[in-house]
Amino acid sequence: MLVGTILRVVFICLQLRSSAASNENNFYDDNPYIMELTGKNFDKVIDNTNYTTMVEFYAPWCGYCQKFKPVMEQVSKKLNGLMNVAAVNCDLSINKRLCSEQGIEGFPTVLFYSPMRINISVTYEDRTLFKRPAKQLYSGERKVAPIMNYAYTKIVNYAKKVTATKTIEKILGQKASVDGKTQSRDLKMMLFSEKDKVFPLLKAIAIDWLGIMDVYLVAKTRLTAFMAEHSALKESHPNISLYLEELLAHQIEHKTKKDRRLVVFDTANDIYYEYDGDSFNKPEIAQFVTEKFGKVPLEGPTSKKHKMIESILTGKNHNAKSRGTRKSREKSKNKRVHDEL
């Protein structure tokens, strides 16, 4: 009888130990869209970026967290390329201090860390760069649609909307200059679209190329004809002016149709390239700009910061316990998709 009691106690202890061990496992180790952060890399990801970061603080044993997990996975996939998405397992001893510093009192807690807006019209030396991001608590419904609607409002917008032909002419007539404490850039990306609102993916592209290339949405439904013969642009940029005349004529004729054109103008050299990729997504657009102009984005695909993000997603910066999933994460990385325009 004593032996039986001892065996039952041992069995119960093993069950509890097994349960505790499973609770320590991260929720998202195998998810290709969510970074599992620790106190060691949290600041590195949250700071020094112009992207907003959505972070879920959770505990694996929490029933609400388990229920929220599939929602978080759907949201992270939809936000891929638009903002960074991360999670912190507050049940791990390595994260206890971090969760306390962030004021986490219940699970799950979702926080959005929004970077301070940078004034790119002033010279680099006069900018205030990368202060601590503002922290906002998400208190809405724990459903995909409400979270997505809230997340879209947290993407900092550097893309500008253009609705007048005269404005296009003025923008393309400029060359990069530094006048006192203001500056402009040679490269100007223009997306001619039937849409009249700057949408999330274009905002993300503008963030990637911040300070390197200006990004514009041209609402073609409001455009008027451009006559190169009567424009000052013909004298300063003859190649661009002739192309613009043909382009705007076509856009006006098809102003209500889904016939988008993405064009990058180099106003310093009076040249332009029209994007002809099969799909409008960030990796292909970044590759297009790099191949044509030899420029590399500050963030996003092909950037150094993106490589750091990928290293976390593939488990290279995880603690020893998490490295067992690295191979599966690298396999899933190849399946990642990016939202398209």
N, C-alpha and C positions, 0 to 999 in steps of 0.2 A: 504493500500500500504506500509505504514511504517512497519507494522507487518510482511508483506511478505518479505520485504527487510531484516529485522532482522532475520527472520527464515532462509533465504538463507545464511546469513553471519554465523549464528550458524552452519548450515549444513556444510558449507565449512570448518569452523574451526574444526569441529568434524572429517571431512575427513582427514584434514592435520594432526590432532593429531593421528588418527588411522594409517595413513601412516608412521608417525614418529615412532610410537610404534613398527610397524612391522619391520621397518628398523633396530631397535635396537636388534632384535632377532638374535642370533648367527646362522650362516649357518649350523654348524655341530653338534649341540647339540644331535641329535639322531644318529649320525654316530659312529659306534663302533670302528673305526680305527683312528679317528682324535681327538686329544685333543684340546679343546677350552681353550687357556691359557689367563691369565690376568697378570697384573704387579706384582701380589702377588706370582704367582707360576712359572713365566717364567724362572727365573734363576735356580730354583730348578730342572726344567726339562732339561734345556739346558746344565747346568754345571754338574760336578760330574757324568759323564757318558762316557763310551767309544764308545757309539753309536753316529752316525751322526743324526742330527735332521733337518727335512725339515719343514719349517714354511711358511705358506701363511698369509700375512697381507692384510686384505680386509675391505671393507665397504659394508654393505648389499644393499645400494642404487645404488652401482656402476654396470652399465650394463655389463662391462667386467668381473667383479667378478661373476655375475650371470651366465654368459656364461662359465666361467672357473670352476664353482662349480662341474658339473658332471665329468669333467676331474680330478679334485682333488680327488673326491670320488673313481674313478677307480684306480688312482695312489696309494692312501692310502691303498687300499685293496691288491694290488700287492706287496707293500712294507711292509706289515704286518710281523713283526718278523725280518725284515732286518734292519730297522732304525725307529726311532721315527718320527711320522708325527703329526704336530700341526697347529693350526691357531690362529690368533689374530684379533678380531673385533675392528678395530681402530675407529669405530663410537661410542663406549662406552666410557663414561667419565673416567672410571677406567683404560682404556688402552691408553689414549691420550699421557701421558708422555712416556710410553714404546715405542709407535710407533715413537715418536719424537726422543728418544734416539737411536733407531735402524735406523734412517735416512730415514724413509718411506716418500716418496714424491708423490707417485701415487699408484693406485690400479688396479689389484692385484700385489703385490710384493712378489716374492718367494725367500727366503733366505735359504741356507744350512749352518748349523753350524757343522763344523767338529772338533772332539776332537784331541788334540795333541797325537801323537803316543807315547806309553809307551815302554821303553826298559825293557822287562820282563826278560832279561838275567842277570840283576843286582839285588841285594837284594832289598827287599821292602823299607828299610830305605834309600837307595840311589836313589830311583826313584823320578822323578819329576811328581807329580800326579795332574791331573785335573786342568791344567791352563785353562784360558778362551779359548773356542773353536774359531777356525778361521771361519770367516763369508764370504760366497761367494754368490754373486747375480746370480740367474739363469736368463739368458737373451735369452735363446733359444725359440723354438716354444712352444706354450701352448697346446701341444698335448701329449697324453699318452706315446707313444713310445719314443720321444726325451727326455722327462722328466725322464723316466725309465732308459734310457741309461746313462744319466748324473748322476742320483742318484746312479747307480751301481758303478760308478767311485769314489764315495765319501765314500764308506764303507771301513773303515780301515781294512787291512788284517793282521791277526796274524797266519793264517793257513799256513803251509809249504807244498810245493809239493815235493814228493819223487819219484825218477825214477829209483833208483838202489837198488838191493838186499843188497849190502854191506852197504848202508846207513841205511836200516831198521835194519840190524844186529847191527850196531853201536848204533842206537837210543835205541833199546830195551836192549842193554847191559849196559846201564847207570842206575844208581840209583840216587835218589835225593841227591844233594850235594850242599854245599856252599863253594866255593873256592875263598877266598878273597872277591871280590865284584860280583862274578857271581854265578848263581844257576840254577839248573834244577829241574824238577818235576817227581814224581814217576808215576803219571797217564798219559798215552799217548793214545789218541784216533786216530785210523787209519781207514780211509775209503778207501777201495780198490775199484777202479772204472775204467771203460773204458774211462772215461773223462781224459783229459790231462791238465785241467785248473781248478784252485780253483774257484768255483762258489759262488755266493752271500750267499746262505744259510749256507754253510760251514764256510764262513767268520764270519757270525753272531754267529754260535755255538762257534767258537774260542773266540769271544768277550765275550760271556756269561761265559766261563770258564777260562778267562784270569788269569794267575797266579796260577790256581788250576790244570789245565790239559792242556797239549800240544796237539794240533790238527794237523793232517797230512792228505793230500790227496796222496794216493799211486796210481800212474798211472800204472796200471798192464800191459799195452801193451809193456812196456820196461823192465819188470822184467826178471830175469834169475833164474835158479833153486837154491834152498838153501839146502845144505847138512848138517844136524845137527851134523852128526858124525865127520865132519871135522871143526867144528866151536867152537870158544872159548865160544860162547853163551851157548853151552851145559853144560859147567862146572858151569857157573854163574847162568843160568836160564834154567834148564833142561826141565821144563814143557812148557815154552814159545817156546823153540827151537824146540821141537817135533811138537808142534801145528803149528809153522811157516813153517816147512818143508811140512806138509800136505796142509796147506792153500795156500802156493805159488805154489805148484804143480797144485792145482785145478785152481788157478787164471791164471796161464800161459796157461793151457789147454783151458780155456774159456776167453782168453784175449780180444776178440773182442765182447763178448756177454755182455748184460746188466745184470750182475750178481754181484751186489754190496754187499760187506761185510763191516759191521761196527763193529770194535773190539776195546775194551778198555783194555789196558795192565796195570797191576800194577807191575812195575819192582822191587819194594821193596820186594814184597812177592811172585814173580814168579807165578802170576796168571793172568788169562785173562777171559773176558766174551764177547761173541758174541751177538750183538743185534739181537733179533728175533721178533721185533714188526711188526705189520701189516702194518704200514706206517712209512716212514722216516720223522718225523717232530719234531720240537723243544720241545714241551711239553712232548712227549713220550720218546724222547732221554734223556731229563733232568731227567725224572722220573726213567728211566733205570739206569743211572749213580748214582743217589741218593740211589736207592734201593741196588745196588751191592756194592757201595763203601762208602756210608754214607756221600757223599759230596753234598753241595748245591751250585749252580752257583752264581757268583757275580751279574750277570744281567740275564734278560730273565725269562722264566717260572720258577715258584716256588721261585724266589729271592725276597728280600725285596724291591728292586728298582722296580720290576715289579708290586708289590702290590700298590706302590705309583702311578705308571702310570695308573693302573686299577681304582684306586680311583678317578682319574681325569676323566677318560673315563666314569665312571658311575655317575659322577656328584657330588661326595661327597665334592669336593673342589670348586664347582662352587659358584657364588654369588647367593643370594636368588632368583633373577629373573629367573635363569637358572634351579633351583632345580625342577621346575614343570615337567621337562622331565626326571628326574632321573629314574623313574620306567620303562619308555620305553627303556632307555639306558641299564639298567640292564637286561632287557629281550633280547635285541639285543646282549648283551655281550656273551650270551650262543651260539650264532650263529657264533662267530668268528672262522675263519679258519687260519691255518698257512701253509705257503709254505712248500712243501716237497722236499726232496733231489731227 
